[in-house]
Amino acid sequence: MTAFLTIIIVLFIAVAIWQMVKIFDLAQVATSNDQVATDKDNRINGYLMMGFLIFIYVITILSFWYLGDLPLMSNSASAHGPGVDNLMIISMVIIFIVQTVTQFLLHYFAYKYKGEKGRKALFYADNNTLEAIWTFIPVVVLAGLVIYGLYTWTSIMNVDESDDPIIVELYAQQFNWKARYAGDDNTLGMANVRLIDIDRANILGLDESDPYADDDVITTELHLPVGKPVLFKMRSQDVLHSAYMPHFRAQMNCVPGMITQFGFTPTITTVDMRQNPDIVEKVANINALRADRKDEIEDKGQELLYEFDYLLLCNKICGKSHYNMQMKIIVETQEEYDAWIKEQKIFKNSLTN
């Protein structure tokens, strides 16, 4: 595969150099009529435009045929997920229709009105009707998408405090995540990076004098009860990170020096999502690929078989290990979540003298 890609790159470079040489030649002062396009040249370019149009449509059809199932679009696991997916589908359908029509007109007109000796171009110096049409239609379509998008965004971001959401802090640092649960009082204690004290195991800089911090729970794995609203408060210790949870259609920047937030309600447990046909097929394909690299994987001390888990990823290029900055998310029943949280050590009891 590497050799094939290298050949393709070299070929593209050669084509680029060839085109640059042609452009350089055309830029020189003409000494003969050889550089003037003939009717034959125009016909060839017209046919090439139609050929390229066919190529675009064939590639599009093949892409839909082999890649058009878009499995991620059917795997949203949050209450607001279907709304985000619906907005994406509507946008893509509109873009596809516009692209199909405009590409056809562009290539067809280039073929139909190719240059010929004796033909004079007919053009409008000014046409208010046409300008109104191609201004009004995009304005209406884009306004509809923007308004729908704002409505969707507002419905996601306006977390109803009356639903008593679980308060969880996502703490980002190069190159890992920490989760801090608010404890029984459901109120996070005050924190500041200047209060970090590794010797006392105060790794997130919690204010030890704040009573709300006493029952906070710090973990390296994110557990969420299904059907329960969760409000995430996000901090960054060093650089700009982005908390991205693809299956929950959730993403928010983690900015040093400020707190950002995002909320959602998980709707599908990890166990149930593992039974999703798309996920089953994906896991089978991954394990088939891993089987071909069995020796390499085992030499690295990694598990040979892959098992699906929700993940919290960093979606900002935050440094050399950005690709590996992730944390497992487990969505479970309320009973399983309650049992897990009771096993965790609260902040007050985790401090060392």
C-alpha positions as CSV (number, residue, x, y, z in Angstrom):
1,M,0.0,0.0,0.0
2,T,2.9,2.4,0.9
3,A,4.5,1.7,-2.5
4,F,1.2,2.3,-4.3
5,L,0.7,5.7,-2.5
6,T,4.2,6.7,-3.3
7,I,3.7,6.0,-7.0
8,I,0.4,8.0,-7.0
9,I,2.1,10.9,-5.3
10,V,5.0,10.9,-7.8
11,L,2.6,10.7,-10.6
12,F,0.6,13.7,-9.3
13,I,3.9,15.7,-8.9
14,A,4.8,14.9,-12.5
15,V,1.4,16.0,-13.8
16,A,1.7,19.2,-11.7
17,I,5.2,20.0,-13.1
18,W,3.9,19.3,-16.6
19,Q,1.0,21.7,-16.2
20,M,3.3,24.3,-14.8
21,V,5.5,24.0,-17.8
22,K,2.5,24.4,-20.1
23,I,1.4,27.5,-18.2
24,F,4.9,28.9,-18.5
25,D,4.9,28.4,-22.2
26,L,1.5,30.0,-22.7
27,A,2.7,33.0,-20.7
28,Q,5.5,33.7,-23.2
29,V,4.9,36.1,-26.1
30,A,3.4,34.3,-29.0
31,T,5.6,34.0,-32.0
32,S,3.2,32.0,-34.2
33,N,-0.4,30.9,-34.4
34,D,0.3,27.5,-32.8
35,Q,-0.8,28.8,-29.4
36,V,-4.2,29.9,-30.6
37,A,-6.9,27.4,-29.8
38,T,-8.5,25.9,-32.9
39,D,-12.0,24.6,-33.3
40,K,-10.6,21.1,-32.9
41,D,-9.1,22.1,-29.5
42,N,-12.4,23.6,-28.4
43,R,-14.3,20.4,-29.4
44,I,-11.8,18.2,-27.5
45,N,-12.2,20.4,-24.4
46,G,-15.9,20.3,-24.7
47,Y,-15.9,16.5,-24.9
48,L,-13.5,16.3,-22.0
49,M,-15.9,18.5,-19.9
50,M,-18.8,16.1,-20.6
51,G,-16.5,13.2,-19.9
52,F,-15.6,14.7,-16.5
53,L,-19.2,15.3,-15.8
54,I,-19.9,11.6,-16.3
55,F,-16.9,10.7,-14.2
56,I,-18.3,12.9,-11.3
57,Y,-21.7,11.3,-11.5
58,V,-20.3,7.7,-11.7
59,I,-18.0,8.4,-8.6
60,T,-21.0,9.8,-6.8
61,I,-23.2,6.8,-7.5
62,L,-20.5,4.3,-6.6
63,S,-19.8,6.2,-3.3
64,F,-23.5,6.0,-2.4
65,W,-23.6,2.3,-3.4
66,Y,-20.6,1.3,-1.4
67,L,-20.3,3.9,1.3
68,G,-23.8,5.5,1.4
69,D,-25.2,3.6,4.4
70,L,-23.5,6.1,6.8
71,P,-23.8,3.7,9.8
72,L,-22.9,6.5,12.4
73,M,-26.1,8.3,11.4
74,S,-28.2,5.5,12.8
75,N,-26.3,5.1,16.0
76,S,-27.1,8.3,18.0
77,A,-27.3,7.5,21.7
78,S,-28.6,10.8,23.1
79,A,-32.0,12.4,23.3
80,H,-31.0,15.2,21.0
81,G,-29.1,13.0,18.6
82,P,-31.9,12.4,16.1
83,G,-32.4,16.1,15.8
84,V,-28.8,16.7,14.9
85,D,-28.8,13.8,12.5
86,N,-32.0,15.2,10.8
87,L,-30.4,18.6,10.4
88,M,-27.3,17.0,8.9
89,I,-29.4,14.9,6.4
90,I,-31.4,17.9,5.3
91,S,-28.3,20.0,4.7
92,M,-26.6,17.2,2.8
93,V,-29.7,16.6,0.6
94,I,-29.9,20.3,-0.3
95,I,-26.2,20.4,-1.0
96,F,-26.4,17.3,-3.2
97,I,-29.3,18.6,-5.3
98,V,-27.6,22.0,-5.8
99,Q,-24.3,20.3,-6.6
100,T,-25.9,17.9,-9.1
101,V,-27.8,20.7,-11.0
102,T,-25.0,23.3,-11.0
103,Q,-22.3,20.8,-12.1
104,F,-24.5,19.6,-15.0
105,L,-25.2,23.2,-16.1
106,L,-21.5,24.1,-15.8
107,H,-20.2,21.2,-17.9
108,Y,-23.1,21.1,-20.4
109,F,-22.9,24.8,-21.2
110,A,-19.1,24.5,-21.6
111,Y,-19.8,21.8,-24.2
112,K,-22.8,23.3,-25.9
113,Y,-21.3,26.8,-26.3
114,K,-17.7,25.8,-27.1
115,G,-15.8,28.2,-29.2
116,E,-16.2,28.1,-33.0
117,K,-15.0,30.4,-35.7
118,G,-17.7,32.9,-36.7
119,R,-19.8,32.4,-33.5
120,K,-20.3,35.5,-31.3
121,A,-21.1,35.1,-27.7
122,L,-24.5,36.3,-26.6
123,F,-24.5,37.8,-23.1
124,Y,-26.6,40.1,-20.8
125,A,-24.8,43.1,-19.5
126,D,-27.5,43.4,-16.9
127,N,-30.5,41.3,-16.0
128,N,-32.3,42.2,-12.7
129,T,-34.7,39.2,-12.9
130,L,-31.9,36.7,-13.0
131,E,-29.9,38.4,-10.3
132,A,-33.0,38.5,-8.1
133,I,-33.7,34.8,-8.6
134,W,-30.2,33.6,-7.8
135,T,-30.0,35.9,-4.8
136,F,-33.5,35.2,-3.4
137,I,-33.3,31.4,-3.6
138,P,-30.0,31.0,-1.7
139,V,-31.1,33.6,0.9
140,V,-34.3,31.7,1.6
141,V,-32.7,28.3,1.7
142,L,-29.7,29.4,3.9
143,A,-32.0,31.4,6.2
144,G,-34.1,28.2,6.7
145,L,-31.1,26.1,7.5
146,V,-29.7,28.7,9.9
147,I,-33.0,29.2,11.8
148,Y,-33.5,25.4,12.0
149,G,-29.9,25.0,13.2
150,L,-30.3,27.7,15.8
151,Y,-33.5,26.1,17.1
152,T,-31.7,22.7,17.3
153,W,-28.7,24.2,19.0
154,T,-30.9,26.1,21.5
155,S,-32.9,23.0,22.3
156,I,-29.6,21.2,23.1
157,M,-27.8,23.9,25.1
158,N,-30.7,25.0,27.2
159,V,-30.4,22.3,29.9
160,D,-33.5,22.4,32.1
161,E,-32.2,22.7,35.7
162,S,-35.6,21.4,37.0
163,D,-34.7,18.0,35.6
164,D,-32.1,17.8,38.3
165,P,-29.2,16.8,35.9
166,I,-26.1,15.0,37.2
167,I,-23.3,17.5,37.3
168,V,-20.0,16.1,36.0
169,E,-16.8,18.0,35.2
170,L,-14.6,16.9,32.3
171,Y,-11.0,17.9,33.0
172,A,-8.6,18.0,30.0
173,Q,-4.9,17.9,30.1
174,Q,-2.1,16.7,27.7
175,F,-2.9,13.9,27.0
176,N,-5.7,12.4,29.1
177,W,-9.1,13.1,30.6
178,K,-10.4,13.1,34.2
179,A,-14.0,13.1,35.3
180,R,-15.2,14.7,38.5
181,Y,-18.6,13.9,39.9
182,A,-20.4,16.4,42.1
183,G,-21.3,13.8,44.8
184,D,-24.4,13.6,46.9
185,D,-24.9,17.4,47.0
186,N,-24.7,17.5,43.2
187,T,-22.6,20.7,43.5
188,L,-19.0,20.8,42.3
189,G,-16.5,22.2,44.7
190,M,-14.4,25.2,43.6
191,A,-11.2,24.4,41.7
192,N,-8.2,26.2,40.3
193,V,-5.1,24.9,38.5
194,R,-3.0,26.9,41.0
195,L,-4.2,24.7,43.8
196,I,-2.9,21.5,42.2
197,D,-0.9,19.6,44.8
198,I,0.4,16.3,43.5
199,D,1.9,15.4,46.9
200,R,-1.5,15.5,48.5
201,A,-3.2,13.8,45.5
202,N,-5.1,17.0,44.7
203,I,-4.6,16.4,41.0
204,L,-7.4,18.7,39.7
205,G,-6.7,21.7,42.0
206,L,-9.8,21.4,44.2
207,D,-10.2,24.0,46.9
208,E,-9.8,21.9,50.1
209,S,-11.6,24.6,52.1
210,D,-14.7,24.4,50.1
211,P,-17.2,22.0,51.8
212,Y,-18.8,21.2,48.4
213,A,-15.5,19.6,47.2
214,D,-15.4,17.1,50.1
215,D,-17.8,14.6,48.4
216,D,-16.6,15.1,44.8
217,V,-15.4,11.9,43.1
218,I,-12.5,11.9,40.6
219,T,-12.3,9.0,38.1
220,T,-10.5,8.1,34.9
221,E,-13.6,6.4,33.5
222,L,-17.0,8.1,32.7
223,H,-20.1,6.3,33.9
224,L,-23.6,7.6,33.0
225,P,-27.0,6.3,33.9
226,V,-29.3,5.8,30.9
227,G,-32.3,8.2,30.7
228,K,-30.8,10.7,33.2
229,P,-29.8,14.2,32.1
230,V,-26.2,15.0,32.5
231,L,-24.7,18.5,32.6
232,F,-20.9,18.6,31.8
233,K,-18.7,21.4,33.1
234,M,-15.4,21.5,31.1
235,R,-12.0,22.8,32.1
236,S,-8.5,22.6,30.5
237,Q,-5.3,22.6,32.4
238,D,-2.9,23.6,29.6
239,V,-4.0,24.1,25.9
240,L,-7.2,24.2,23.9
241,H,-8.9,20.8,23.9
242,S,-12.3,19.7,22.6
243,A,-14.5,17.2,24.3
244,Y,-16.0,15.1,21.5
245,M,-18.5,12.3,22.1
246,P,-19.5,11.2,18.6
247,H,-22.3,8.8,19.5
248,F,-23.9,11.3,21.7
249,R,-23.6,14.1,19.1
250,A,-21.8,16.2,21.7
251,Q,-18.8,18.5,21.3
252,M,-17.5,21.5,23.2
253,N,-14.2,23.2,23.5
254,C,-12.3,23.0,26.8
255,V,-10.6,26.4,27.1
256,P,-7.8,27.2,29.6
257,G,-9.0,29.8,32.2
258,M,-12.7,29.4,31.7
259,I,-15.5,26.8,32.2
260,T,-17.6,25.7,29.2
261,Q,-20.6,23.3,29.4
262,F,-22.7,20.9,27.4
263,G,-25.6,18.7,28.4
264,F,-27.4,15.6,27.1
265,T,-29.4,12.6,28.1
266,P,-28.0,9.2,27.2
267,T,-30.7,6.9,25.7
268,I,-28.9,3.6,24.9
269,T,-26.8,1.6,27.3
270,T,-23.4,0.3,26.2
271,V,-24.7,-3.3,26.4
272,D,-27.6,-2.5,24.1
273,M,-25.5,-0.5,21.6
274,R,-23.2,-3.5,21.3
275,Q,-26.2,-5.5,20.0
276,N,-26.8,-2.9,17.3
277,P,-26.4,-4.6,13.8
278,D,-24.2,-1.8,12.5
279,I,-21.9,-2.0,15.6
280,V,-21.8,-5.8,15.4
281,E,-20.7,-5.6,11.8
282,K,-18.1,-2.9,12.6
283,V,-16.6,-4.9,15.4
284,A,-16.5,-8.0,13.2
285,N,-14.6,-6.1,10.5
286,I,-12.2,-4.6,13.0
287,N,-11.4,-8.0,14.6
288,A,-10.9,-9.5,11.2
289,L,-8.3,-6.9,10.5
290,R,-6.7,-7.4,13.9
291,A,-6.4,-11.1,13.3
292,D,-4.1,-10.4,10.4
293,R,-1.8,-8.5,12.8
294,K,-2.1,-10.9,15.7
295,D,1.7,-11.1,16.4
296,E,2.2,-7.4,16.2
297,I,-0.8,-6.7,18.6
298,E,0.3,-9.3,21.1
299,D,3.9,-8.0,21.1
300,K,2.6,-4.6,22.2
301,G,0.7,-6.2,25.0
302,Q,-2.7,-5.2,23.6
303,E,-6.0,-7.2,23.6
304,L,-6.4,-9.0,20.4
305,L,-10.2,-8.8,20.2
306,Y,-11.8,-5.4,20.0
307,E,-15.0,-4.6,21.9
308,F,-17.2,-1.6,21.3
309,D,-17.3,1.2,23.9
310,Y,-18.5,4.8,23.8
311,L,-15.5,7.1,23.9
312,L,-14.7,10.7,24.9
313,L,-12.1,12.0,22.4
314,C,-10.2,15.2,22.0
315,N,-11.1,16.8,18.7
316,K,-8.4,19.5,18.7
317,I,-4.8,18.9,17.7
318,C,-3.4,19.5,21.2
319,G,0.1,17.9,20.8
320,K,2.1,14.9,19.7
321,S,-0.2,12.4,21.6
322,H,-3.5,14.0,20.6
323,Y,-4.5,10.9,18.7
324,N,-4.5,8.8,21.9
325,M,-6.3,11.3,24.2
326,Q,-9.5,9.4,25.0
327,M,-11.6,8.1,27.9
328,K,-14.1,5.2,28.0
329,I,-17.7,6.1,28.6
330,I,-20.0,3.4,30.1
331,V,-23.8,4.0,29.9
332,E,-25.6,1.7,32.3
333,T,-28.8,1.3,34.2
334,Q,-29.5,3.5,37.2
335,E,-28.9,0.6,39.6
336,E,-25.5,-0.2,38.0
337,Y,-24.5,3.4,38.1
338,D,-25.5,3.8,41.8
339,A,-23.5,0.7,42.7
340,W,-20.5,2.0,40.8
341,I,-20.5,5.5,42.3
342,K,-20.7,4.0,45.8
343,E,-17.5,2.2,45.2
344,Q,-15.6,5.4,44.4
345,K,-13.5,7.2,46.9
346,I,-14.6,10.8,47.7
347,F,-12.1,13.6,47.4
348,K,-11.9,14.3,51.2
349,N,-10.9,10.6,51.8
350,S,-8.4,10.5,48.9
351,L,-6.1,13.3,50.2
352,T,-2.8,12.3,51.7
353,N,-1.0,14.2,54.4
